[in-house]
Amino acid sequence: MPLARNIELAVVIPTFEERDNVAAVLERLSEALQGIQYEVVFVDDDSPDGTAEQVRAIARRDPRVRIIQRLNRRGLASACVEGMLSTAAPFLAVIDADLQHDEQLLPHMLHAIKAQKLDVVVGSRNIAGGSMGKFARWRVALSMLGRRLSSAICRCEITDPMSGFFLIRREFFMEVAHRVSAIGFKILVDLLASSRRPPKIVELPYAFRNRLHGESKLDVLVGLEYFQLLLDKLIGNIIPPSFILFTLVGGAGLALYFAIFMFALFSIRTSFDVAQMSAAGAAMTANFFLNNAITFRGARLKGWRILRGLASFYVACSIGLWINLKVAHAAGALGYEWYTAGLLGLSVGSVWNYGVTQMFTWREGRKRISRRASTIGIMPNPLAEPTNSPQSAPAPVRERIGQPTLSS
């Protein structure tokens, strides 16, 4: 189709439960992008509200609209990557479906990236002329904290690295695509941190608007995913970020173990064995569900698979505890101090637990994602981690210019 061959700009819109916003965002894009050959690629994470069906209904009438519906997978960053890979357009924009980004800025962004031969143009809320709008104070504070933390991996002066509104040149995207982590919601930070050279960047101001329909997706897990992205970019080539999360969950489980153990032993005066077994069982159960929700959320077990996963987790961690004790005892026999021996045992046991549970407990989730990924021809990422994390990226150069299920 001639339109497809002449497309200059692809607007990628990741969605989850945004049915009521679909028509409005397309109407606004149509007004803003007059005179520009463009297409809109929705990437929907199998929204239960029928977002994908709403897009399909419009796509039957408008050849500029496409839908990628992802099954059993979640995540804005990975959705954006898949949307960008699905189009041949030389310029790629990312914008939210909730109408909080100013679509009228897109033509200016496109002009800037072409005129100045830039790699990325970012819509910024933090430069003159931009605004965070009526963001709640805690969300503004969270955004500022994320901005400070992102400097550790981007090492750039960009004022709004947390922005989800940007336009990128395809050549630059393909240059970094194989190194992106695709973790969580902050795809711009991921792209910048994955560059091995200083990208040429410009920021344009815009005012963040209130959401028209639906609810914000910002929650505790979003913060944890951002933390995991930072870890991946900083140490992902040495230690898997999921192992860090696994050990943090293990630390929480250890605290729970001691709390229940002390309560059972001294408050309700059970025997030592009963107190120990009760505390260990509760801690392992809590660790399983926390790891299922956080550490291995990409391969999360659901339904009856949870029971089988819990049983295998019990077995693996019981063996890990035995290994822990044996290593600690052996280290003590060799003359190490008790705390060193204990730390060695704990470390070896933790590595065992992580490796075995990843391989067996969450095997079904990993296989499910691999099957889905191979169906649509992308590299599977079941644990939301890359297999080739980049070295620390050099500092991007920032310039500022004036205001101005499956494809359907």
Helices and strands as residue ranges (DSSP letters): H 2-5, E 9-15, H 19-32, E 38-44, H 51-59, E 65-69, H 76-85, E 91-94, G 103-105, H 106-115, E 120-124, H 137-154, E 166-169, H 170-176, G 177-179, H 187-193, E 200-205, H 220-235, H 241-262, I 263-267, H 272-290, I 291-295, G 297-299, H 305-333, H 338-356, I 357-361, H 363-376, E 397-400
